[in-house]
Structure formats: structure tokens, C-alpha cells
Amino acid sequence: MTETALIGGARQPKSPRASSGRAWLLLLPAYALLIGVFAYPVLDSVWRSVSDPTLGFDNYAWALGNENNLGVILRTFSNGLIATVICLALSYPYAYLMTIVSAKARMALVVIALIPFWTSLMIRTFAWIVLLQDNGVVNNLLGVIGIGPLELLRTNTGVIIGLSQVLMPFMVLPLYAVMSGIDLRLVTAARSLGARPSVAFMKVFVPLSMPGVVAGSLLVFIQALGFYVTPALLGSPSDSMLAQSIYAQVSGLLAWGRGGALGVILLVITVVLLGIIGLIAKLSSRKGIKVKVL
């Protein structure tokens, strides 16, 4: 006999199905929010892209058959890739420094990394306008060392500089989260076995930090694709990115179909790239397992 049967009048325990059913009810608000703020707008954009002004794929033919649109799409992804590489190159040593300094110094570095989150994006972008203008601080410093002055504002270079600075915290924090869990004694052990410091770092520490590299790179790259404020203020109309083109079609020309087509193209290309990256990561992990087994 079960324990519940021995206790007179005690209720029988609830079945797992009933518990799981109530657990699903708790998720309904989250699903409703996801459908309302993400799924419905995406589906509405997809529908408008094939139905406005007429039913068909004319909007996609316009988006993919126009050289200007293809240039904007290419510029958007190239700027996102360049900004990701710059953020990784600058953030990796910064995050590594956060793992090896004292607790007080680490706290100061964390605060410095978090300061951009406490400052408005608009204010940071206007600050870059002041710094990058023809007679700004950056050009004055370049003139001192004999390089400048350079035309940085209203160019694609200025857009990349702004994107890199704004998105750098999204690279630093994932890197630090992974690096802080790496046992530095592994690098010391590799050096004690005869490896040079650079070899020990590259062969031991860098592979262990790759999850942070991948996470930070994805965060920076995906956010860079949808940026509007920074390219609009630091660049020129000839250096516009996809978000600006979508805004111009929807808000300026009321061409909801063309704007929806551009948005769907951006979404599809992003999902395809993420799928390719995930497949490469999966194949790499399997290869690593096979090597360990052998």
C-alpha cells in the first residue's frame, strides 16, 4: 500500500500530467507577449511585403533588382562584420585584463565597461559628432602625429567607429563571463611543461574562451545590422544602412510593401548566417570529441 492510502482521508497525489498542464498555463503570458511584440509584427511585415500595393513578389524584385538596394545590403553586413572584428580585437585584451587584476581594479574595469549602458545612445552619438568633425579632437590629435586631418564625419569610417564604440560592452561582458570561469593554473601548467607564454596562452586559454567569443560576436553583429541612429547621424545618405532604407520607405514614402520586403530580406539573411555559424560550431564540437576519443 502506498503512503497516501495509509493516511485516512488524505488526497491522492496529483498526476504529472495535471502538474505539467498548470505549468504550461504559467507560460501563457510569456507566449502572449512573444506573439504580440515579435511574431505578429514579423508576420504583418511578411504579408505587406507580398500584398502592398498588389499581391505578388514585385517588392522583392525591386529590393533585389536595384543596385542601390544591393549596395545598402552589402554595406550593412560588411559594417556589422567590421564592427564585430574591431570590438573583438579591443575587448579581448580588456576582458582578459579583468580576470588577472586585483578585485578593486576589476571592479573599476567593470564599472568602465558598464558606463555606456548608463548613457543615452543619442548622447554618445552626438559626442562622436563633436570628436570626429573636421576640427574635432580626433583630427587635432592626428594632425599632431602628422597623419591628419582626415574626413571622418559623414563617412562610412565614422559610422564604423561609432558602431564599434557603442557595441563594445556587448562584447566585453560575454568575454569576461567566460574568462572568469577559466582556471589560469592551466596556463601555468602548460608553461611548466616547457611551452612558451604565448604558446600556452594560444593553445590553452584562447580555446577555452571561444564560447565567449562566439556569444559576444553574435550579439554585436546582430545588433549592428539593425542600427539606425548611429549611421544616420555619423554617416551620409550615400553611406546609409538597411535600417535607414526601411525607415525611408515606410515613413517617408509610405511604401509599406517595399519596407517589409527589405526587413524580411534582412531577417532571412541573418537567420541563414546564424544557422551556418551554428552548424560550423556543431561540426567543430563533434570533431573535437572525436579527437579526444582517439
N, C-alpha and C positions, 0 to 999 in steps of 0.2 A: 504493500500500500504506500501511496505517496504521502509526503508530509502534510499536504493540504487536506488529504482525506482524513487524517488522524485528528485534525483540529475541527471540532464540530462547528458548523455554521460558517466556516471560512470560505471565501470566494475562491473559485478556481483561478489559477494564474492566466493572464491574458495570452492569447496566441501570438506568435511572432508576426503573423500577417496583420493583425489589428494594430500592433505597435508600429510596424513599418508604414501602414496606411496613415496613421496620425502623423508620423514623421514627414511624409510627403505633404501633408497639409501645412506643416510649418514652412515648407519651401515655396508655397504658392505666392506669398508676397514678393519673394526674390524673383520668381519666374515672371510675375506680372510686371515688375519693374524692368526686367531684361527685355520683355516683349515690347513694352511701351516706349522705352528710350533707345532701343537698339534695333530690334527685329522689325518693328513697324516702319520706322524711317527708312531703313535699308530697302525693305520690300516696296515701299512707296516710291523711292528713287528708281528702283529697277522698273517698276510699272510705268512711271513717267518717261523713262528713257526709251521705251518701246511704244508709247501711246501718245506722246505730246510732240508735235501737233497732230500727227496722224499715226495710225497703227503700222508698225514696221521697224526696220533697223536703219532708218535713214540717219538717225542721230549717231549711231556707231560708225556708219560710213563717213559721216562728216568728221567725227573725232579722230578716226584712224587714217583718213584720207587727206587730211590737212597737214601740210608740212609744219606749220606753226604749232599745231597741237602735238605733233610727234616731237618737236623740239622741246616743248614745255614738259612733256612726259619724261623725256631723256634727261633734261636738266634737273627735274625733281628727284629722280632716283640717283643721279650722279652726285648732286649736292648732299643727299642723305648719306650716300656711301662715303663721300669725302669727310663729312662732319663726323661720321662714326669712327673713321680711322684716326682723325685728329683727336677726338675725345679719348679713344683708347690709348693713343700714344702719350697723352698728357696725364690721363687718370691712372694708368697702371703704376707708374713710379710713385704717384701721390698715395694711392691706396696701399702700396707696399710699405711706404714710409709710415703710414698709420699703424701698421702691425708691428713695427720694430722699435718705436719710440716709447718713452715713458707714458704713464697713464695721463699725466697732466698735459703733456704735449699732444697725446692722442685726442684728448677732449677738445683742445684748441683746433686741431685739424678737422675734427668732426663738425665743430661749430662753423668753421670757414666753409666747409662743403655744404652746410645747411642754410647759410645766409641767403643764397639765391632764392630759396623757397619762401623766404620772408619778404622778398621784394617783388613788386609788381613787374610782370613781363613787359608792360608798356614802358615803365620807368627804366628798366635795364636796356631796352632797345633805344630809347631816346638818349641814354648815356652813351651808347655806342655811336650815335649820330654825332655827338659832341666830340668824341675821341677820334673818329675816323674822317672828319671833314678835312678839307684841303689844308686848312691852317690849324688843325687839331693837334692834340698831344702826340698821337702816334706818328704823324708826319713830321712833327718837330723833332722827335727822337730819331727817326730815320734820317733826317737831314743832318743831325749831329754826327752820325757814323758814316755819312756820305752815301746813303742809299736813296733817300727820298728827295723831294716829296713824290708820293705815289697817289694815284687816283684810287681811293679805297671805297669812298661812299658812292652810292648809286651804281655799284658794280657787283658782279657775282662773287667777287672776292670778299667784299664786305658782308654779303649775305652768309657766306660760309663761316666767316669769323663770328658773326652774331649767333648763328645756329650752334656752333661748337661751344661757345661760352654758355648759352642758355641751357643746353642739354648735358653739359658735363656732369652735373650732380647725379644724373640718372645713370651714368657710367661708374662714378666713384663708389656710390653706395652698394650696388651689387658686387663689385670687385672686393670691397672691404668686407662685406658679409661672408664671402667665400674665403678670402685670405686669412681672416681672423680665426678660422677653424683649422688652418693648416699647421701642423706641428713643425716648427722651424728646426727641431732637432734632427729631422730627416735630412735637411740640407747639411747640417753639421756632420751627420754620419757619413754622407757622401764625400764630404771634404776629408774626413778622417781616413777614408779608404783610398785616397790619392787623387780624387777629382779636383780640378781647379775650381775656384769660387764661381767663375762664370759658367763652367760646365755643370757644376752641381745645381746652380740656380735654374739653368735652362732645362736640365734633364729631370729635375725633381720638383721644384717649386712651380714652374710655369705649367706643366701638365695638370697639376693638382688645382690650379687656379682657372682652368679653362671653363668650368661651369659659370663662373662669374663673368668671364669674358663674353661668353655666348649670351647670357642674360642681359648684361649691360649693352651689348651691341644691338640686340633686338629692340630693347627699349628705346635707345637713341635713334636707330634707323627708322622705326615705325613712326615715332613722333615727328621726326624731321620731314617725313613725307606729307604730313598734314599741316605744316606750319603756314600761317598766313601773315601775322603781324610783323614778324622779323623780316621776311623777304619784302613785304610791302613798304616798309619804312627804310630799310638799308639798301634795297636794290632799285632798279629802274624798271619801267614797263617791259623792256626787252629782256630782262632777267627774271621775269615772273615765273612762279612755280604753279603747280597744278591747283592748289587751293585758291590762288588768286584768279585763275581762269574759271574755276567753278563759281566763285563769287561774282565775277563779271557777267557770266551767262545768266545766273539766277537773279541777282539783284539789279544788275544794270540793264540787261536786255530782256528779262523775264522769260528767258528760254529755258524752262524747267527741264525739258527733254534733253537738251544738249548738256546742261549741267549735270543731270542724272547720269547720262552716258559717261561723262568724264569721271564722275565719282565711282561708278561701277567698274570702270577700267582700272582705276587706282586700287580698288578693293580686290579685284581679281588678281592683278599682278602681285600685290602684297601677299595674298594667301598662297599663291603659287610659289613665291620666293620662300615663304615660311615653311611650306611643305618640302621644298628641296633641301633647305637647311636641316629640317628635322630628319629627313631621310639620310642625309650625309652623317648627321650625328649618330643615328641609329646604326648605320653600317660601320662607323668608326668604333662604336662601343662593342659591336659584335666582333670586329677584328681584334680589338684589344683583349676580349675574353679568350679568343682562340689562341692568341699569342701567350697569354698567361697559362692556358691549359697545356700548350706544347712545352 
